[in-house]
Amino acid sequence: MHIFKRGVKGMRGKAAVLAAVAIFLLSLVAGSTAEASWGSILGAGIQIGVQYAQVDKAMKYYDGEGRGEFFEMMKEKYGVNEDEELNARLDVIMENLSAAIAKVDPSIKDKPYNYFINPDESFNAFCSLGHNVSVNTGMFNLVANDAEIAVVLGHEMGHGQKEHVRKSLKGSLIDGSTFAIVAEATGLQGLGNILVNNISAVHVTKPHEWEADNMAFEYIIQSDYNPGACAAIWQRVMDKYGSGSKSFVGDIFNPSDHPSHEERRDNYAKKLEKYSGGKVKIEVLDNAATVRVNGKAFVTPSSTDDMSGSERAYFVAGALAKAYHDGTADEAYASDGTLYFGDQAVITPMGLDASAEELAEVLNRIR
């Protein structure tokens, strides 16, 4: 499979394509070459070349002018959750993210995202052809705050901006397991149905996952969302599903051969430290996360009914990092039970946390 994919990608002439296909087919018929003729091999090669061209044409159409049609096909396949409250939340998140992305990649204005919520109760979201995004209802069930949902969708939109899914989907449709289905399809509609039905089989590469993660961070820091949410969402997933990627229910968002949840969380934590100018760092020890400022311990948040102490720590670190990065870090003080660092709200103490007044005193000593 890899010989064929790399060969087709790098060749332009028809003769070169057919030669590559012929080599690929020879590898498939190894052990029975005595019965195979070069004529039949080249004939099959021509057929594969034709199918490849048809798939390429269909994907370009549904990724461009036909993306609205593909969006409707997706909604028909996956179903639509019309819950008004959830859709209103998603509208705000997508509006905020789109504005943030436009600051670093204006091309989004030429192809704005279509999106809908599907009824699936598992924790997942995915971006398909044509900047068409679907969010599982389960995303809202697991995540209570919009900042963490924005991180997930920023990741998926990163895939969209870099066309990761289109590139991966094209390869998956030409492999041995789906070639017969593609060969029987007729017209754009037939191939469109195949594209929709195979979205769930797409495996984005590990480098693409890292790239999308990093882009999500860039998008979040261009928004008003707490940048600590990037690490916090992965801490939340670990709290619910464990640290290994195999436990993740959304195959598109995190296939089993992709980075673990812990690796992704820690990648974001390092970015957060750098974003703060080296002022803020998270230290994880014995499953407890301590926020450190200028190398000194500041707070180890306690757990609440809906969030672990570690998850809360990343939000605290994100608020502090944002204040340092934006140059608004000033005297810490308590107001209405919340700790502020300059104009930036940092934490509202709960459970076993020290009071906002006590935390303000500590932060002013070490800031």
C-alpha positions as CSV (number, residue, x, y, z in Angstrom):
1,M,0.0,0.0,0.0
2,H,2.7,2.4,0.9
3,I,4.6,1.8,-2.4
4,F,1.5,2.8,-4.3
5,K,0.6,5.8,-2.3
6,R,4.0,7.4,-2.4
7,G,4.5,6.6,-6.1
8,V,1.2,8.2,-7.2
9,K,1.8,11.2,-5.1
10,G,5.2,11.9,-6.5
11,M,4.5,11.2,-10.2
12,R,2.8,13.3,-12.8
13,G,3.0,11.4,-16.1
14,K,0.5,8.7,-17.0
15,A,3.2,6.3,-17.9
16,A,4.9,6.7,-14.6
17,V,1.6,6.2,-12.8
18,L,0.9,3.0,-14.7
19,A,4.4,1.7,-14.0
20,A,4.0,2.3,-10.3
21,V,0.6,0.6,-10.3
22,A,2.0,-2.4,-12.1
23,I,4.8,-2.8,-9.5
24,F,2.1,-2.5,-6.7
25,L,0.0,-5.1,-8.4
26,L,2.9,-7.5,-8.8
27,S,3.4,-7.4,-5.1
28,L,-0.2,-8.3,-4.6
29,V,0.0,-11.3,-6.9
30,A,3.3,-12.6,-5.6
31,G,3.2,-16.4,-5.6
32,S,1.0,-16.6,-8.6
33,T,3.0,-14.6,-11.1
34,A,3.2,-17.5,-13.5
35,E,-0.5,-17.1,-14.2
36,A,-0.3,-13.3,-14.4
37,S,0.6,-11.5,-17.6
38,W,2.0,-8.0,-18.0
39,G,-1.0,-7.2,-20.1
40,S,-3.5,-8.1,-17.3
41,I,-1.4,-6.3,-14.8
42,L,-1.2,-3.1,-16.8
43,G,-4.9,-3.4,-17.5
44,A,-5.7,-3.6,-13.8
45,G,-3.2,-0.7,-13.3
46,I,-5.1,1.5,-15.7
47,Q,-8.4,0.6,-13.9
48,I,-6.9,1.6,-10.5
49,G,-5.6,4.8,-12.1
50,V,-9.1,5.6,-13.3
51,Q,-10.6,5.0,-9.9
52,Y,-7.9,7.1,-8.2
53,A,-8.7,10.0,-10.6
54,Q,-12.5,9.6,-9.9
55,V,-11.9,9.6,-6.1
56,D,-9.6,12.7,-6.4
57,K,-12.2,14.5,-8.5
58,A,-15.0,13.7,-6.0
59,M,-12.9,14.8,-3.0
60,K,-12.0,18.1,-4.6
61,Y,-15.7,18.7,-5.4
62,Y,-16.9,17.9,-1.9
63,D,-14.0,19.8,-0.3
64,G,-14.9,22.9,-2.4
65,E,-18.1,23.9,-4.2
66,G,-19.9,20.8,-3.1
67,R,-19.1,21.1,0.6
68,G,-22.7,22.2,1.4
69,E,-24.0,19.0,-0.2
70,F,-21.5,16.9,1.8
71,F,-22.6,18.7,5.0
72,E,-26.2,17.6,4.3
73,M,-25.0,14.1,3.7
74,M,-23.2,14.1,7.0
75,K,-26.2,15.3,8.9
76,E,-28.3,12.5,7.2
77,K,-25.8,9.9,8.2
78,Y,-25.1,10.9,11.7
79,G,-28.3,12.6,12.8
80,V,-28.8,16.0,14.3
81,N,-29.4,17.0,17.9
82,E,-31.6,20.1,17.8
83,D,-31.2,21.0,21.5
84,E,-31.4,24.8,21.6
85,E,-29.2,25.3,24.6
86,L,-26.4,23.1,23.3
87,N,-26.6,24.6,19.8
88,A,-26.5,28.1,21.3
89,R,-23.3,27.2,23.2
90,L,-21.8,25.7,20.0
91,D,-22.6,28.9,18.0
92,V,-20.7,31.0,20.5
93,I,-17.7,28.7,20.6
94,M,-17.4,28.4,16.8
95,E,-17.8,32.2,16.4
96,N,-15.0,32.8,18.9
97,L,-12.7,30.2,17.4
98,S,-13.3,31.3,13.8
99,A,-12.4,34.9,14.8
100,A,-9.3,33.7,16.6
101,I,-8.2,31.5,13.7
102,A,-8.7,34.4,11.3
103,K,-6.0,36.4,13.2
104,V,-3.3,33.8,12.2
105,D,-4.9,32.2,9.1
106,P,-7.2,34.6,7.1
107,S,-8.0,31.8,4.7
108,I,-10.8,30.7,7.0
109,K,-12.8,33.6,5.7
110,D,-12.8,32.0,2.2
111,K,-14.1,28.7,3.6
112,P,-15.9,29.2,6.9
113,Y,-16.9,26.1,8.9
114,N,-20.3,24.4,8.8
115,Y,-21.1,22.5,12.0
116,F,-23.8,20.5,13.8
117,I,-24.3,18.4,16.9
118,N,-25.0,14.7,16.4
119,P,-26.8,12.5,19.0
120,D,-23.8,10.2,19.7
121,E,-23.2,10.0,23.5
122,S,-19.5,9.3,23.3
123,F,-16.9,12.0,23.8
124,N,-15.7,13.1,20.3
125,A,-15.8,15.6,17.5
126,F,-14.5,15.5,14.0
127,C,-13.7,17.7,11.0
128,S,-14.5,16.3,7.6
129,L,-14.2,17.4,4.0
130,G,-15.1,21.0,3.2
131,H,-14.6,22.3,6.7
132,N,-17.6,20.4,7.9
133,V,-17.6,19.7,11.6
134,S,-19.7,17.4,13.7
135,V,-19.7,17.4,17.5
136,N,-21.0,14.5,19.6
137,T,-23.6,15.2,22.2
138,G,-21.3,13.3,24.6
139,M,-18.8,16.2,24.3
140,F,-21.2,18.4,26.3
141,N,-22.0,15.6,28.7
142,L,-18.3,15.2,29.7
143,V,-17.2,18.8,29.6
144,A,-19.0,21.4,31.6
145,N,-17.1,24.5,30.4
146,D,-16.9,26.0,27.0
147,A,-13.1,26.7,27.1
148,E,-12.3,22.9,27.1
149,I,-14.8,22.3,24.3
150,A,-13.1,25.1,22.4
151,V,-9.8,23.3,22.7
152,V,-11.2,20.1,21.2
153,L,-12.8,22.1,18.3
154,G,-9.7,24.1,17.8
155,H,-7.8,20.9,17.4
156,E,-10.4,19.7,14.8
157,M,-10.3,23.0,12.9
158,G,-6.5,22.7,12.9
159,H,-7.0,19.5,11.0
160,G,-9.3,21.3,8.7
161,Q,-7.0,24.3,8.1
162,K,-4.2,21.8,7.1
163,E,-6.4,19.5,5.2
164,H,-5.3,16.5,7.2
165,V,-8.5,14.5,6.9
166,R,-8.7,15.0,3.1
167,K,-5.2,13.7,2.7
168,S,-5.7,10.7,5.0
169,L,-9.1,9.9,3.5
170,K,-7.8,9.8,-0.1
171,G,-5.3,7.1,0.9
172,S,-7.7,5.0,2.8
173,L,-10.1,4.8,-0.2
174,I,-7.5,3.4,-2.5
175,D,-6.3,0.6,-0.3
176,G,-7.2,-3.1,-0.8
177,S,-10.1,-3.1,1.7
178,T,-12.2,-0.4,0.0
179,F,-11.0,-0.5,-3.6
180,A,-13.8,-2.9,-4.7
181,I,-16.4,-0.6,-3.2
182,V,-14.9,2.5,-4.9
183,A,-14.7,0.6,-8.2
184,E,-18.5,-0.1,-8.1
185,A,-19.4,3.5,-7.4
186,T,-20.8,5.7,-10.1
187,G,-20.9,9.5,-10.3
188,L,-20.2,12.1,-7.7
189,Q,-23.2,11.1,-5.6
190,G,-22.1,7.5,-5.3
191,L,-18.5,8.4,-4.4
192,G,-19.9,11.1,-2.0
193,N,-21.8,8.4,-0.1
194,I,-18.6,6.3,0.1
195,L,-16.7,9.3,1.4
196,V,-19.3,10.0,4.1
197,N,-19.4,6.3,5.1
198,N,-15.7,6.0,5.5
199,I,-15.1,9.2,7.6
200,S,-15.1,7.0,10.7
201,A,-12.3,4.8,9.3
202,V,-9.9,7.7,8.8
203,H,-6.7,7.6,10.8
204,V,-4.9,10.9,10.9
205,T,-1.2,10.5,11.4
206,K,0.7,11.1,14.6
207,P,2.5,14.1,13.2
208,H,-0.8,15.5,12.1
209,E,-2.2,15.0,15.6
210,W,0.7,16.9,17.1
211,E,0.3,19.7,14.5
212,A,-3.4,20.0,15.2
213,D,-2.7,20.1,19.0
214,N,-0.2,22.9,18.6
215,M,-2.5,24.9,16.3
216,A,-5.3,24.6,18.8
217,F,-3.0,26.3,21.4
218,E,-2.3,29.1,18.9
219,Y,-6.0,29.6,18.3
220,I,-6.9,29.6,22.0
221,I,-4.3,32.2,22.9
222,Q,-5.8,34.4,20.2
223,S,-9.2,34.2,21.9
224,D,-10.5,35.2,25.3
225,Y,-10.5,31.5,26.5
226,N,-8.2,30.5,29.4
227,P,-5.1,28.9,27.7
228,G,-4.9,26.5,30.6
229,A,-7.9,24.7,29.2
230,C,-5.6,23.1,26.6
231,A,-3.9,21.0,29.3
232,A,-7.0,20.8,31.5
233,I,-9.2,19.0,28.9
234,W,-6.6,16.2,28.7
235,Q,-6.4,16.0,32.5
236,R,-10.2,15.6,32.5
237,V,-10.0,12.9,29.9
238,M,-7.4,11.1,32.0
239,D,-9.5,11.5,35.1
240,K,-12.4,9.8,33.2
241,Y,-10.8,7.3,30.9
242,G,-7.2,6.8,32.1
243,S,-3.9,8.0,30.6
244,G,-3.6,5.6,27.6
245,S,-4.9,6.6,24.2
246,K,-6.5,3.2,23.7
247,S,-9.1,4.1,26.3
248,F,-10.3,7.0,24.2
249,V,-13.7,6.5,22.7
250,G,-13.3,8.8,19.7
251,D,-11.2,7.0,17.1
252,I,-10.9,10.0,14.7
253,F,-9.8,12.4,17.5
254,N,-7.3,10.0,19.0
255,P,-6.6,6.7,17.4
256,S,-4.7,4.1,19.4
257,D,-1.4,4.7,17.7
258,H,-1.4,8.4,18.6
259,P,0.0,10.4,21.5
260,S,-1.2,9.4,25.0
261,H,-3.4,11.8,26.9
262,E,-0.6,12.4,29.4
263,E,1.8,13.3,26.5
264,R,-0.7,15.8,25.1
265,R,-1.4,17.3,28.5
266,D,2.3,17.8,29.2
267,N,2.9,19.2,25.8
268,Y,0.3,21.9,26.5
269,A,1.7,22.5,30.0
270,K,5.2,23.2,28.5
271,K,3.6,25.6,26.0
272,L,1.8,27.3,28.9
273,E,5.1,27.8,30.8
274,K,6.7,29.3,27.7
275,Y,3.7,31.5,27.1
276,S,4.1,32.9,30.7
277,G,7.7,33.8,30.0
278,G,8.8,31.0,32.3
279,K,7.0,32.5,35.2
280,V,4.3,29.8,35.7
281,K,4.8,26.0,35.9
282,I,2.8,23.0,36.9
283,E,4.5,20.3,39.0
284,V,2.7,16.9,39.1
285,L,3.6,14.7,42.0
286,D,1.6,11.7,43.3
287,N,-1.4,12.7,41.1
288,A,-1.5,16.2,42.6
289,A,-0.8,19.2,40.5
290,T,0.9,22.2,42.2
291,V,1.0,25.6,40.5
292,R,4.4,27.2,40.9
293,V,5.2,30.9,40.3
294,N,8.9,31.9,39.8
295,G,9.9,28.5,41.0
296,K,8.0,28.7,44.3
297,A,4.9,26.7,45.2
298,F,1.7,28.8,45.0
299,V,-1.3,26.5,45.2
300,T,-2.4,22.9,45.0
301,P,-6.1,23.2,44.2
302,S,-8.4,20.7,45.9
303,S,-11.0,18.7,44.0
304,T,-14.6,19.7,43.6
305,D,-17.7,17.7,42.7
306,D,-17.2,18.2,39.0
307,M,-13.5,18.8,38.6
308,S,-10.3,17.3,40.0
309,G,-7.7,19.4,41.7
310,S,-5.3,18.7,38.9
311,E,-7.7,19.9,36.3
312,R,-8.4,23.1,38.3
313,A,-4.6,23.7,38.6
314,Y,-4.2,24.0,34.8
315,F,-6.9,26.7,34.8
316,V,-5.2,28.6,37.6
317,A,-1.9,28.3,35.7
318,G,-3.6,29.5,32.5
319,A,-5.0,32.6,34.2
320,L,-1.6,33.5,35.7
321,A,0.2,32.8,32.4
322,K,-2.2,35.1,30.5
323,A,-1.7,37.9,33.0
324,Y,2.1,37.6,32.7
325,H,2.0,37.3,28.9
326,D,-0.4,40.3,28.4
327,G,1.6,42.5,30.8
328,T,-1.4,42.9,33.1
329,A,0.2,41.1,36.1
330,D,-0.1,43.4,39.1
331,E,-0.9,43.2,42.8
332,A,-2.9,40.2,43.8
333,Y,-6.1,40.8,45.8
334,A,-9.4,39.1,46.8
335,S,-12.8,40.3,45.7
336,D,-16.1,38.6,46.4
337,G,-14.3,35.4,47.2
338,T,-12.2,35.3,44.1
339,L,-8.5,35.8,43.7
340,Y,-7.4,38.4,41.1
341,F,-4.0,39.1,39.7
342,G,-4.3,42.6,38.4
343,D,-7.5,42.5,36.4
344,Q,-7.2,38.7,35.8
345,A,-9.5,36.4,37.8
346,V,-7.4,33.4,38.9
347,I,-9.3,31.1,41.2
348,T,-12.4,31.0,43.4
349,P,-11.3,28.9,46.3
350,M,-13.5,25.8,47.1
351,G,-13.4,22.8,49.4
352,L,-10.0,22.6,51.2
353,D,-8.4,25.5,49.3
354,A,-6.9,28.4,51.2
355,S,-9.0,31.5,51.1
356,A,-8.7,34.1,48.4
357,E,-7.1,36.5,50.9
358,E,-4.5,33.9,51.9
359,L,-3.7,33.1,48.3
360,A,-3.3,36.8,47.4
361,E,-0.8,37.2,50.2
362,V,1.2,34.2,48.9
363,L,1.1,35.4,45.3
364,N,2.2,38.9,46.2
365,R,5.3,37.4,47.9
366,I,6.4,35.3,45.0
367,R,5.2,37.2,41.9
